[in-house]
């Protein structure tokens, strides 16, 4: 007899990378509201602002995704 495994939890689907990035930014803003003096969040925001000031938006998004994935673990 064949065993059935429970279905994997559904991951949210996003229509675009921009939508995904917006969700990550909202998560970051929520975390900053909950912990306004967290040095990790301050460092991340400074890093993202620096990348964006230089026009390196992909690097800014990568830093945000890295923080988000580390937070989920």
PATORVO-295337 format. One record per residue (C-alpha): residue number from 0; residue in three letters; x, y, z. Coordinates in steps of 0.05 Angstrom, whole numbers, plus 5000, padded with zeros to 4 digits. Example, Ala and Ser with C-alpha at 12.3 -4.5 7.8 and 13.67 -1.06 7.14 Angstrom:
BEGIN
+-----+-----+------+------+------+
|   i |  aa |    x |    y |    z |
+-----+-----+------+------+------+
|   0 | ALA | 5246 | 4910 | 5156 |
|   1 | SER | 5273 | 4979 | 5143 |
+-----+-----+------+------+------+
END
This chain:
BEGIN
+-----+-----+------+------+------+
|   i |  aa |    x |    y |    z |
+-----+-----+------+------+------+
|   0 | UNK | 5000 | 5000 | 5000 |
|   1 | UNK | 5025 | 5068 | 4982 |
|   2 | UNK | 5038 | 5119 | 5037 |
|   3 | UNK | 5015 | 5190 | 5028 |
|   4 | UNK | 5054 | 5248 | 5056 |
|   5 | UNK | 5021 | 5311 | 5080 |
|   6 | UNK | 5021 | 5366 | 5029 |
|   7 | UNK | 5077 | 5416 | 5036 |
|   8 | UNK | 5053 | 5483 | 5064 |
|   9 | UNK | 5036 | 5531 | 5009 |
|  10 | UNK | 5084 | 5587 | 4999 |
|  11 | UNK | 5053 | 5654 | 4983 |
|  12 | UNK | 5056 | 5669 | 4909 |
|  13 | UNK | 5076 | 5737 | 4885 |
|  14 | UNK | 5060 | 5766 | 4817 |
|  15 | UNK | 5126 | 5801 | 4810 |
|  16 | UNK | 5193 | 5812 | 4843 |
|  17 | UNK | 5170 | 5883 | 4859 |
|  18 | UNK | 5110 | 5856 | 4897 |
|  19 | UNK | 5154 | 5809 | 4936 |
|  20 | UNK | 5203 | 5865 | 4952 |
|  21 | UNK | 5145 | 5909 | 4976 |
|  22 | UNK | 5123 | 5853 | 5024 |
|  23 | UNK | 5194 | 5848 | 5051 |
|  24 | UNK | 5197 | 5923 | 5060 |
|  25 | UNK | 5132 | 5922 | 5099 |
|  26 | UNK | 5159 | 5866 | 5142 |
|  27 | UNK | 5222 | 5907 | 5155 |
|  28 | UNK | 5180 | 5968 | 5174 |
|  29 | UNK | 5138 | 5925 | 5221 |
|  30 | UNK | 5202 | 5898 | 5254 |
|  31 | UNK | 5229 | 5969 | 5261 |
|  32 | UNK | 5164 | 5990 | 5295 |
|  33 | UNK | 5168 | 5931 | 5343 |
|  34 | UNK | 5242 | 5941 | 5358 |
|  35 | UNK | 5261 | 6013 | 5341 |
|  36 | UNK | 5330 | 6008 | 5374 |
|  37 | UNK | 5352 | 5942 | 5344 |
|  38 | UNK | 5423 | 5952 | 5317 |
|  39 | UNK | 5415 | 5897 | 5264 |
|  40 | UNK | 5354 | 5932 | 5234 |
|  41 | UNK | 5390 | 5999 | 5235 |
|  42 | UNK | 5450 | 5969 | 5200 |
|  43 | UNK | 5406 | 5936 | 5148 |
|  44 | UNK | 5369 | 6001 | 5134 |
|  45 | UNK | 5434 | 6039 | 5128 |
|  46 | UNK | 5462 | 5987 | 5081 |
|  47 | UNK | 5400 | 5988 | 5038 |
|  48 | UNK | 5400 | 6064 | 5035 |
|  49 | UNK | 5473 | 6064 | 5014 |
|  50 | UNK | 5460 | 6015 | 4958 |
|  51 | UNK | 5400 | 6054 | 4934 |
|  52 | UNK | 5437 | 6120 | 4936 |
|  53 | UNK | 5489 | 6088 | 4889 |
|  54 | UNK | 5434 | 6061 | 4844 |
|  55 | UNK | 5448 | 5989 | 4864 |
|  56 | UNK | 5376 | 5967 | 4875 |
|  57 | UNK | 5390 | 5893 | 4864 |
|  58 | UNK | 5441 | 5894 | 4920 |
|  59 | UNK | 5391 | 5930 | 4965 |
|  60 | UNK | 5338 | 5877 | 4951 |
|  61 | UNK | 5389 | 5821 | 4962 |
|  62 | UNK | 5407 | 5850 | 5031 |
|  63 | UNK | 5333 | 5853 | 5048 |
|  64 | UNK | 5320 | 5781 | 5024 |
|  65 | UNK | 5380 | 5756 | 5064 |
|  66 | UNK | 5354 | 5790 | 5128 |
|  67 | UNK | 5284 | 5762 | 5116 |
|  68 | UNK | 5309 | 5691 | 5106 |
|  69 | UNK | 5353 | 5694 | 5168 |
|  70 | UNK | 5293 | 5720 | 5207 |
|  71 | UNK | 5249 | 5662 | 5186 |
|  72 | UNK | 5298 | 5609 | 5210 |
+-----+-----+------+------+------+
END
